[in-house]
Amino acid sequence: MLKGFLTGILALGLGASVMAAAPAQADELAAIKKAGEMRIAMSGAYPPFNFVNDKNEVVGFDPAIGREIARRIGVEPVIVTTAWDGIIAGLLAAKYDTIVGSMSITPKRQEVIDFVGPYYRAGRAVFVPEESSIQSLDELKGKTLGVTLGETHEKWAREKGGWDIRTYKGLPELLLEVQSGRVDAIVVDNIPVRVAMQKNGAKVRQLDTPDIEGGNVAVGIAIRKGNPELKAAMQKALDDMMADGTYEKIALEWIGADIR
């Protein structure tokens, strides 16, 4: 993921009513500590970074990082799952305190939210069925491309043009669609698909696209603007995790590699 941002405030679903719901206020760190909990949002549909297991628990790299940050701040983590295409609107409406959901840091997003981190780096990649004869982006012209609704990959695909686009809720659906041949290719973050290939035997192949836009992207933790104390506390927790080996342990457990 890396998780995307549709162009413009309206594409985010951020109308006047949402902006009015999030007035300027004092730094929220004190309020979070008083409440004794931090509400952490993610889609729950982006394995291995965040997903729902067979026990109906939200697990993965992102919730593990979010829970550890909350613990180091001294509060209980509360994981919230929500649709990706409205997740920033939910943050601005104060439905949760932060987004730890594999969100790429972009200038457009930085106009409306702040970021802690980055906490890992990843990149855009294009995958086709393992047996596909397609070898390049040019050969996808006129073909059908699958993307996750609201990701930067969708924005990139629409701006580049030349193919039919189908949108889905998340990576599990995309992998099913491309392996079944219902789409000719999918545009996604490279790390989770590589993990799916290793762990689950996903029958897909990555195209060689060395010059693709977004091939090396910083991923951050989103908070509302105007919270320097909260941002500093979360950044310190993240930095300490990276320094003491906790981050690497979490990354190895869920991703199989240190992805800083």
C-alpha positions as CSV (number, residue, x, y, z in Angstrom):
1,M,0.0,0.0,0.0
2,L,0.9,2.3,-0.8
3,K,-2.4,3.7,0.2
4,G,-3.7,6.5,-1.9
5,F,-5.2,10.0,-2.0
6,L,-7.7,11.0,-4.7
7,T,-7.1,14.4,-6.1
8,G,-8.8,17.3,-4.3
9,I,-10.8,17.8,-1.2
10,L,-14.1,16.6,-2.7
11,A,-12.5,13.4,-3.8
12,L,-11.7,12.7,-0.2
13,G,-15.3,13.3,0.8
14,L,-14.2,16.3,2.8
15,G,-17.0,18.7,2.4
16,A,-17.8,21.7,4.6
17,S,-19.7,19.6,7.1
18,V,-16.6,17.4,7.7
19,M,-14.3,20.4,8.1
20,A,-16.7,22.0,10.5
21,A,-16.7,18.8,12.6
22,A,-13.0,19.2,13.3
23,P,-12.4,22.7,14.7
24,A,-9.0,23.9,15.9
25,Q,-8.4,22.7,19.5
26,A,-5.6,22.2,22.0
27,D,-3.0,19.6,21.4
28,E,-4.7,16.2,21.7
29,L,-2.0,14.3,23.6
30,A,-3.4,15.3,26.9
31,A,-7.0,14.3,25.9
32,I,-5.8,10.9,24.7
33,K,-3.9,10.3,28.0
34,K,-7.0,11.4,29.9
35,A,-9.2,9.0,28.0
36,G,-6.6,6.2,28.5
37,E,-6.9,5.0,24.9
38,M,-5.7,5.8,21.4
39,R,-8.1,5.0,18.6
40,I,-6.1,3.7,15.6
41,A,-7.6,3.4,12.2
42,M,-6.8,1.2,9.2
43,S,-8.7,-0.7,6.4
44,G,-8.2,-4.2,7.8
45,A,-7.9,-5.3,4.1
46,Y,-4.2,-5.0,3.4
47,P,-2.4,-8.2,4.3
48,P,0.2,-8.6,5.7
49,F,0.2,-5.0,6.9
50,N,-3.4,-5.2,8.4
51,F,-6.1,-7.8,8.0
52,V,-8.8,-9.7,9.9
53,N,-7.7,-13.2,11.0
54,D,-9.9,-16.3,11.4
55,K,-10.6,-15.2,15.0
56,N,-12.0,-11.9,13.8
57,E,-9.0,-10.1,15.2
58,V,-7.2,-7.2,13.3
59,V,-3.6,-8.3,13.1
60,G,-0.5,-7.5,11.0
61,F,2.4,-5.1,10.9
62,D,0.3,-1.9,11.2
63,P,-1.7,-2.9,14.2
64,A,1.4,-4.2,15.9
65,I,3.2,-0.9,15.3
66,G,0.2,1.1,16.4
67,R,-0.4,-0.9,19.6
68,E,3.3,-0.5,20.5
69,I,3.2,3.2,20.0
70,A,0.1,3.5,22.2
71,R,1.7,1.4,24.9
72,R,4.8,3.6,25.0
73,I,2.6,6.7,25.3
74,G,0.9,5.0,28.2
75,V,-2.6,4.3,26.8
76,E,-4.6,1.3,25.5
77,P,-4.8,0.9,21.7
78,V,-8.2,0.5,20.2
79,I,-8.1,-0.7,16.5
80,V,-10.8,0.7,14.2
81,T,-11.4,-0.6,10.7
82,T,-12.9,1.6,8.1
83,A,-13.2,1.9,4.3
84,W,-9.9,3.3,2.8
85,D,-11.6,5.9,0.5
86,G,-13.1,7.7,3.5
87,I,-10.3,7.2,6.1
88,I,-8.9,10.7,6.0
89,A,-12.4,12.2,6.3
90,G,-12.9,10.1,9.4
91,L,-9.7,11.3,10.9
92,L,-10.7,15.0,10.3
93,A,-14.1,14.3,11.8
94,A,-12.3,12.9,15.0
95,K,-13.7,9.4,14.6
96,Y,-10.3,8.2,15.6
97,D,-7.0,9.7,16.8
98,T,-4.6,8.4,14.1
99,I,-4.2,6.2,11.0
100,V,-1.6,3.5,11.1
101,G,-2.6,1.9,7.8
102,S,0.2,2.0,5.4
103,M,-0.6,5.5,4.1
104,S,1.9,7.0,1.7
105,I,3.1,10.5,2.5
106,T,2.1,12.9,-0.4
107,P,2.1,16.7,-0.7
108,K,-1.7,16.7,-1.2
109,R,-2.3,14.8,2.0
110,Q,0.1,17.0,3.9
111,E,-2.1,19.9,3.1
112,V,-4.8,18.5,5.4
113,I,-3.0,16.1,7.8
114,D,0.3,15.7,9.5
115,F,2.5,12.6,9.5
116,V,4.7,10.8,12.0
117,G,7.5,8.8,10.5
118,P,8.0,7.5,7.9
119,Y,7.8,4.1,9.4
120,Y,8.7,2.1,6.2
121,R,9.3,2.6,2.5
122,A,7.7,0.7,-0.4
123,G,6.8,1.2,-4.0
124,R,4.3,0.9,-6.8
125,A,4.4,-2.3,-8.8
126,V,2.4,-3.9,-11.6
127,F,1.6,-7.6,-11.4
128,V,0.1,-9.9,-14.0
129,P,-1.0,-13.6,-13.9
130,E,2.0,-15.9,-13.8
131,E,1.2,-17.3,-17.2
132,S,0.5,-14.0,-18.9
133,S,2.4,-13.1,-22.0
134,I,2.4,-9.4,-21.0
135,Q,6.0,-8.1,-20.4
136,S,5.6,-4.3,-20.2
137,L,3.3,-1.4,-19.4
138,D,2.9,-0.6,-23.1
139,E,1.4,-4.1,-23.7
140,L,-1.3,-3.3,-21.1
141,K,-2.8,-0.6,-23.3
142,G,-6.4,-1.4,-23.9
143,K,-6.4,-4.1,-21.2
144,T,-8.2,-4.1,-17.8
145,L,-6.3,-2.9,-14.8
146,G,-7.4,-3.6,-11.1
147,V,-6.7,-1.1,-8.3
148,T,-7.9,-0.4,-4.8
149,L,-10.5,2.4,-4.6
150,G,-8.9,5.6,-3.2
151,E,-5.2,4.5,-3.4
152,T,-2.6,6.7,-5.1
153,H,-2.3,3.8,-7.6
154,E,-5.9,4.5,-8.8
155,K,-5.0,8.2,-9.3
156,W,-1.8,7.2,-11.2
157,A,-3.7,4.7,-13.4
158,R,-6.4,7.2,-14.3
159,E,-3.9,10.0,-15.0
160,K,-1.8,7.7,-17.2
161,G,-4.8,6.3,-19.0
162,G,-5.0,3.9,-22.0
163,W,-6.7,1.0,-20.1
164,D,-9.9,0.1,-18.5
165,I,-9.9,0.4,-14.7
166,R,-11.8,-1.6,-12.1
167,T,-11.7,-0.7,-8.4
168,Y,-11.8,-3.0,-5.5
169,K,-11.8,-2.8,-1.7
170,G,-8.4,-4.2,-1.0
171,L,-5.5,-6.6,-1.9
172,P,-7.3,-9.9,-1.3
173,E,-9.9,-9.1,-3.9
174,L,-7.2,-7.8,-6.3
175,L,-5.2,-11.0,-6.1
176,L,-8.3,-13.1,-6.7
177,E,-9.3,-11.1,-9.7
178,V,-5.9,-11.1,-11.4
179,Q,-5.3,-14.8,-10.8
180,S,-8.7,-15.7,-12.1
181,G,-8.1,-13.6,-15.3
182,R,-10.9,-11.2,-14.6
183,V,-8.4,-8.3,-14.8
184,D,-5.2,-8.4,-16.9
185,A,-3.0,-6.7,-14.2
186,I,-3.1,-5.1,-10.8
187,V,-1.3,-2.0,-9.6
188,V,-0.3,-2.3,-6.0
189,D,2.5,-1.9,-3.4
190,N,5.2,-4.4,-4.0
191,I,5.8,-5.7,-0.5
192,P,2.5,-7.3,0.4
193,V,2.2,-9.0,-3.0
194,R,5.7,-10.4,-2.7
195,V,4.8,-11.7,0.8
196,A,1.6,-13.3,-0.7
197,M,3.7,-15.0,-3.4
198,Q,6.1,-16.4,-0.7
199,K,3.6,-17.4,1.9
200,N,0.4,-18.2,0.0
201,G,1.8,-19.2,-3.4
202,A,0.0,-16.4,-5.2
203,K,0.4,-17.1,-9.0
204,V,1.4,-13.7,-10.2
205,R,4.5,-12.1,-11.8
206,Q,5.8,-8.6,-11.4
207,L,6.5,-6.6,-14.5
208,D,9.8,-4.9,-14.9
209,T,9.0,-1.2,-14.5
210,P,12.2,0.5,-13.2
211,D,11.0,4.0,-14.1
212,I,7.5,3.8,-12.8
213,E,6.3,6.8,-10.8
214,G,6.0,6.1,-7.1
215,G,8.5,3.2,-7.1
216,N,10.0,4.3,-3.8
217,V,7.6,6.0,-1.4
218,A,7.7,6.9,2.3
219,V,4.8,5.6,4.4
220,G,3.7,7.5,7.5
221,I,1.3,7.6,10.4
222,A,-1.4,10.2,10.0
223,I,-2.7,12.6,12.7
224,R,-4.7,15.8,12.7
225,K,-2.9,19.0,12.2
226,G,-2.1,21.3,15.2
227,N,-0.8,18.6,17.5
228,P,2.9,19.1,17.9
229,E,3.0,17.4,21.4
230,L,1.2,14.3,20.1
231,K,3.4,14.2,17.0
232,A,6.5,14.4,19.1
233,A,5.4,11.7,21.5
234,M,4.5,9.3,18.7
235,Q,7.7,10.0,16.9
236,K,9.7,9.4,20.0
237,A,7.9,6.1,20.5
238,L,8.6,5.1,16.9
239,D,12.3,6.1,17.1
240,D,12.7,4.2,20.4
241,M,11.2,1.1,18.8
242,M,13.6,1.3,15.9
243,A,16.6,1.8,18.3
244,D,15.8,-1.0,20.7
245,G,15.0,-3.7,18.2
246,T,11.2,-3.8,18.7
247,Y,10.5,-2.5,15.2
248,E,12.8,-5.1,13.6
249,K,11.1,-7.9,15.6
250,I,7.6,-6.8,14.4
251,A,8.8,-6.4,10.8
252,L,10.4,-9.9,10.7
253,E,7.3,-11.4,12.2
254,W,4.8,-10.0,9.7
255,I,6.8,-9.0,6.6
256,G,9.9,-11.3,6.8
257,A,12.3,-8.4,6.5
258,D,13.3,-5.1,8.1
259,I,11.5,-2.6,5.8
260,R,12.8,0.7,7.2
